[in-house]
Amino acid sequence: MIQQRPRGENLKIKEWELTEKGKQIYPFILGEHLYSERTALKGFSKKEVAQLEEYLIRVRENITLDWELVKKGKKEIIVR
């Protein structure tokens, strides 16, 4: 559904693009996404949706910072 290809002369830089199959099913996937988003956020005000987004960004930042340390062996995961 997607394919990777080099971008220009530098082979380290990659671009991603939809295959023909990806282009065909994109409208369906987008419709499913929009339906799921509307269902999940039903009853939320615009302010609440914005606040939720801010919280989720903070959660992602917390997880990312911690995971980078774990991945590099600089932090041990302790399960209790």
C-alpha positions, -999 to +999 in steps of 0.1 A: +000+000+000+030+023+005+065+021-010+098+036-002+122+051-027+153+071-026+150+109-029+175+124-054+212+116-053+215+110-015+203+074-010+200+079+027+170+102+022+139+083+015+104+093+003+073+073+009+044+071-016+012+053-020+011+023-044-019+021-068-036-002-043-030+024-016-045+051-037-076+029-043-082+022-007-072+056+008-108+071+006-121+041+025-094+043+052-099+080+056-137+075+060-131+049+086-107+072+105-131+101+104-160+080+116-139+066+145-127+100+155-163+114+155-174+084+176-146+087+201-150+125+206-188+125+207-200+148+235-167+166+238-166+204+233-139+219+211-121+231+242-121+196+257-108+181+224-080+207+224-072+199+260-072+162+253-048+167+225-025+187+247-025+159+273-018+133+247+011+153+234+025+155+269+021+117+274+039+110+241+067+133+251+071+116+285+071+082+269+095+092+241+121+107+264+120+076+286+121+051+258+150+068+241+170+063+273+159+026+276+167+020+239+202+034+243+208+013+274+210+043+297+180+033+318+169-001+331+133-011+330+123-024+365+091-044+367+076-046+401 
